[in-house]
């Protein structure tokens, strides 16, 4: 990536030489070019929100910025990209969306996230630290910036306008108004599950902003809950890509002897899963881990993996994440252990499972979804 601050070799995490997706896009380049061309003063406390792979903080490292991200993978990519650029350890602060934000922000740079709710939550959390002199610039691809995006900046921080589009990217300029009366933060959000969804019927779900289907039970998860394996008998179970944790909580409610590990690469998701589990007073044993799938789980240590894999990585549609999740599950499972997957029919996960496990069985289906099971052979 060529910037006014130099050229940087950047990669996503985990690194894959076959992955042709870049670790930056036109919106990152547009923002950096604007800061340099307009002579924007980058002084004081610099905060970068939603920097997807660390491109922005790597380029701006000399200004000692703080990155705030919801993604473990993005944070690991940032560490690697900073090290590759020779940035001294500690020059860039690395915070998650669950950490307290800085008490004062002088420059706020926002890479607009896919989730409007996550943007709302982060702006509300940062608003008390923003003052009249704070420089606020947002960036994103044109298809990511909507009227509702601009309205959020306007409602929470102050008057907002946009730039002309360049290479299908756009900038957002906001002038903070300290006297603005801001709305209350509605996150985290809780609701009761409907009846007819197995062991968790009527139970409470807690969602932090940005978690998939944070304000309702999505139809895919509902179908999965209706067809979860019975009789886990104290097994070690992983809710892989746990989201708000409702699937793993359903296992724990049905079998208090089960050991359930909730794993997700989203800090917001794992916080939601833990809140959901605790809200239901489940007496079993649970562990909550933010990480790269099952990379940190010992091989052959798991009896059952439950997975609803995503098929989007930011704006890119890909099956790479599902493949890595399935491969990680195979490594972590004991001989005879099972991977249960919920997915849209058209995704063809049965083909992927047969390639990896040598088998795949249809457990349940409806016009839109399938529940599949693969068994690890010895």
N, C-alpha and C positions, 0 to 999 in steps of 0.2 A: 504494500500500500504506500503510495507516494503522497506525502503531506508537506505543508510548509515547515514542519518540524523535522523532516527527514523521511527516509524510506524505511519501512518496517516489514519484516517477514512475519506473517501472522498465520495461525492455524486454529481450527476448531478443536474441541476436545470431546471424546478421545480422538487422537489423530488417526486418520485413515488415508493412506496414499491413493486409494481408489475414489475418495470423496472429492468431487469437483466443485463443491459449494465453497465459496470464499468465506473468510472470517470477517468480512466487512461488506458494506454495500454503498450505493451512491449517496444515501442519506448521511452516513458517517463522513464521507468525503466532503459533502456539501457543508456540513456544520463546521468541520475543521477549516475549510477554505474561507468560510464567512468570518470566523474568529480572526484569522490572519489578515484578510483583505480589509476588514473594517477596523482593524486595530483594537478589537475588544479587549479591555483590561482584564487579564486573567490573574487576579490577585486575591489575597485573603483565602477564605475557605472555599475550595472548589469541589462541588459535588456532582457526580455523573450518575444518573439513574437509568437503569435498563440497558447498559452497555453490553451488547449480546455476547461478544467474544473478547472484549477487552481492547478493541481497536482504539476507542476514544481515550481511555486512560493511558494506554501505552504511548500514543502520540503526545499526550499532554503531561507525561510523567514528570517533566522538569518543574511543573507547577504544583506538584505534590497533591494531586486530587484524591478524593475518596469516591470509590465506586459502591453503589448500592444495587444488588441484584437478587432476584428470586431463584436463580438457577445455579445449582452446584456445578454443572458442566461449564457454564459461562465463567464461573469463578475460577475453576481449574484451568480453563483456556487462558484466562487473564494472567494467572500466575506464570504459565508457560511462556506466554508472549512477552511479558515483562522481563523474565529471565533471559529470553532469546535476544531482547533488545539491550541487555546489559544494565537494566535499571536496578539500582541498589535496593536490597530488601528494606521494606518499610517506607519507601518513597511514596507508594500508593496505598491508601487505606482500602481494605476490602471488607465491606459490611454486607449483611444480608437484609432482606426486607423485614426480618423479624428483630433486627438489632435496633436500639435507640438511634435515631439520626443525630447528626451534629447539632449543637445548640445554636449555631449561627451559620448561615450560608450566604456567601458573597457572590458566588457564581453558581447557577444551577443549570446544568445541561441535561436534557431529558430525551432519551431515545424512546419514542412512543411505543408502548407495548401493544401486543395484540388484544389484551384484555383491558377494556375501558374501566372495569371495576378496580383492577390493580393500579391503574393510573390515578383513579379517584383516591384510593386509599393512600398511595404514596404522596400525592400532592397535599392531602390533608395532614399527613404526618410531618411533612416538611414545612408546611405553611407557617407555623410559629417561629421558625428559624429564619424565614425570609424577611427582609426589610426593604424599605423604599429604594435603597441603592443597589439591591441585588440584580445582577444581570441574569435574566431567564431566557434561555433559548431551547426550544424543542426541535426535534428532527424526526423524519420518518418518510417512508415512501408515500406517494400520493394516495395509493389505495388504502393506506393505514390511517390517514388523517381525515376525519370526517367533521361535520358541523358539531356533533356531540363532543368530539375531542377538544375543539376550540372552546366550546361552552364550559367544559370542565375547568380549563385554565382560567377562563374569565370569572367563573363563579367562585373559585377557590383562591386565586392569587390576584387577579386584576385584569385590566384591559388587555385584549389579545388581538393580534393580527397575524397574517401569514405572508410568506414570501411568494414570489413567482416560482413555478416548478422548474427544476433543472434535472435532466436525466431521470425523470419520473420521481424525483425527490422534492420535498418541500420543508421549509423551516417555519417554526412558530416563534413569534416574539411576544413576550408578555411583560407588562410594566406592573410590578407589584404595588398593591394598594393596602398598606397596613391597617387602614380603617375599615376594610371590607368585612362584613359580617358573614362568616363562613358557615356552611351547613355542618351538622354533627356528622361524625364518621359512623356509618352504619355497619362497618366491619369490625370483628367477625359477625356473621349472620347465622342464626339458628332456625331450624324448622323441624317439624315432626314428620316422620316417614308415614306414608299411607299404609293402610291395611293390605294384607295379601302379599307381603314381600318377605316371607319366611320369618326367621328368628328375630328380625329387627322391626317387625311391623309396629308402628306407633312409637318407635324409639326416636331419640333426638340426634340430629346431624348438625355439626358445627363447621362452618366454612369461613376461611379467611379469603380476602379478595384475590381474584386471579385463579382460583381453583376451578376446574372444569365443572360446569353446571352448579355453580355455587348457591343458587337460590331455589333449586328444585332437584328432584331425583330424575336423572336422565333415563330414557327408556331402555338403553342398553344395559346399564347397571341394574335396573329393575329386573330385566330378564335374567341376568346372571344370578341375582339374589334368589330368584325362584327356582334355580337349578344347581345350587351349590352342592358339592359332595356331602353326603351324610356320614355320620359315624367316624369322625376324625380321631376319636379315642386317644386324646392327649398327644397328638402329633405335633411336630414342629412345622408350622405353616407360615408362608410368606405371602403377604399382600403386596405384590410387585407393581410399582406405579400406583401407589395406594390412594392418591387423591385425598378425598376427605375421610378415608378409612372405613367407609360403611361396609365394605366386603369383609375385611379382616375383623371388624367388630361383630358382624353376623356370625362368623366362625367362633369367636370367643364367647358370644352369648349362648350359642348352641352347645358348645363344649368348653366349659370353664377350665378343663384340664389342658387344653391346647396351649402351646406356646406360639404366639403370633408375632411375627416381625413385619412391621410396616416400613416400606422403603419407597422413596420417591426422590427425584432430583430437584424438586421444588421445595424450598424452605416453607413456603406458604402451605403447601399440601401436607407436609409432615406435621406442621403445627396444627392443622385442621384435623388430621387423623388422631393425634394425641388428645385434642379437645373433644372429639366425638367419642372416643373410647372412654375417657374419664366422665363425660356427661352422662353416660349410661351405667356407671357404677359396676362395670364388669369385674368379677372377682379373680379373673385369670392372670396369666403372666404375659406381658407385652413389652416389646422393644420398638423404639421409633428411631429411624436412621435416615439421614439425608445422604445420598451418595449416588454413585454411578451404577445403578441396577444392583446386581448381586456380586459386584466385584469384590466386596469386602467380606463375603460369606464363605466359610470354609467349604471346600469340595466335599460332596457326599454327606452333608450335614442336615438336609432338609427332606421332609416327607411329602410336602404338598406345596405347590406354587400356584397362586391364583393371579391372573393377569388380564387386564383390559388395556392393551398397548395403544399408544397414540400413533397416528399415521401422519402427523404434521410436525415438522421441526421449524418453528416460527412460520414463515409463509411457504415453505417447501413441503410438498407432499412426497413422502419417502417411506419405504418399508425397512430402512436400515435400523431404526430404533427397535422395531418388533423383532427383527432377526437377532439383534444383540441381546434383547431380553430373553428370547427363547434359548439362545446358546448359553447364556448365563444360568438360566434355570436348569438346563441339562447338567451343567457342571456342578451346581449346588445340590442337586437331588441325589438321594441314596438310590441304589439299585431297587427297582420296584416303585420308586417315588413317582408322583404324577404332576404334570403341568396341565392346568385347566385354563382355557382361553376363551374370552368372549370377543367377538368381532363382527363387523359387517360381512354379509355373505360374499360380496364382490371382492373382498380383499384376498381371498384364496389362502388363508392361513393353513388350511389342511395340507397344502402342497409343501409349504415351508416346514411344518412339523414332521411330515414324512421324510423329508430330506435330512433333518437333524436327528430325529428319534427313531426313524425307521417304521413309525406307526402313527396313526391318528384316527381317533374314533369320534363320530358325531354323537354328542350327548343330548342335545336339544336344538331345535331350530324354529324360527317363525319366518314370515316373509322377508324380514330385514336382517336378523341376527342368527348366528350359530354359536353354540357352546361346544368346544372341542376338547378332547382329552388325549394327551400323549404320555406314554409310560416309559421311564428310563429302564432299559434292559441292562442286565449285569455286565 
